[in-house]
Amino acid sequence: MNTNIHVNVNEIPPEVAERIGCVFLGFHKRFQQSPELMAKLEAYRAASHPSHKGSESEATP
């Protein structure tokens, strides 16, 4: 059984895209304001993506 989900973003109405953006931004701000949530997110990233080096803001040029 194929469980891949494909979404054609050109078919998403602007009002739906705006709502999705608002929800994403809300979660992003919530994570940034909570050290505990950021630690859980980094732990999840490290477990899911072994090559992940940390958040982009911590990357060195």
C-alpha positions in Angstrom: 0.0 0.0 0.0 1.4 3.4 -1.0 1.2 5.9 1.9 2.8 8.8 0.0 0.8 12.0 0.0 1.2 14.4 -2.9 -0.2 17.9 -2.7 -0.3 20.3 -5.7 0.3 23.6 -3.9 -1.1 25.4 -7.0 -4.5 24.1 -6.1 -4.5 25.4 -2.5 -6.8 28.5 -2.2 -5.0 31.6 -0.9 -7.2 31.8 2.2 -6.3 28.2 3.1 -2.6 28.9 2.5 -2.8 31.9 4.7 -4.3 29.9 7.5 -1.7 27.2 7.2 1.0 29.9 7.4 -0.5 31.4 10.5 -0.7 28.1 12.2 2.9 27.3 11.3 4.1 30.7 12.5 2.3 30.2 15.8 4.0 26.8 16.4 7.3 28.3 15.3 7.0 31.1 17.9 5.9 28.7 20.6 8.9 26.5 20.0 11.3 29.4 20.0 10.0 30.6 23.3 10.3 27.3 25.1 13.8 25.8 25.7 12.1 22.5 26.6 10.3 22.2 23.3 13.4 23.2 21.4 15.4 20.5 23.2 12.8 17.9 22.3 12.8 19.1 18.7 16.6 18.9 18.5 16.5 15.4 20.0 13.9 14.3 17.5 15.9 15.8 14.6 19.1 14.0 15.9 17.3 10.7 16.1 15.5 11.0 12.8 18.3 12.6 10.8 21.8 11.5 12.0 23.5 14.0 9.7 21.7 17.0 11.2 24.1 19.4 12.8 21.7 21.5 14.9 19.6 24.5 14.1 20.6 26.7 11.2 21.2 29.6 13.6 23.9 27.6 15.3 25.7 26.6 12.1 29.1 28.2 11.5 29.9 29.5 8.0 
